[in-house]
Amino acid sequence: MDCKTQRELDEYWEKLTRGGKEEPCGWLKDKYGLSWQINPGILGKLLSDPDPAKSKRVFEAMLKMKKIDIATLERAYEGR
């Protein structure tokens, strides 16, 4: 599922994890055991940046997350 804002991502995450299970890198299982990946649309742009250092920082930040946090990804991208 591709979300445009953190608020949209948070809403889907909250609804789908209710009775389910959070998993790494934006993945979750809903109460029926179905797997979903909830990601912001900007993630693909950040990961495919031509500067490998930027994309690596974003990828490494994402690996530490369950629910994706856009602001954290953007800070990693900028090197902060």
Buried (B, 14 or more C-beta within 10 A) or exposed (E): EEBEEBEBBBEBBEEBBEEBEBBEBBBBBBEEEEEBEBBBEBBEEBBEBEEEEBBEBBBEBBEEBBBBBBEBBBBBBEEE
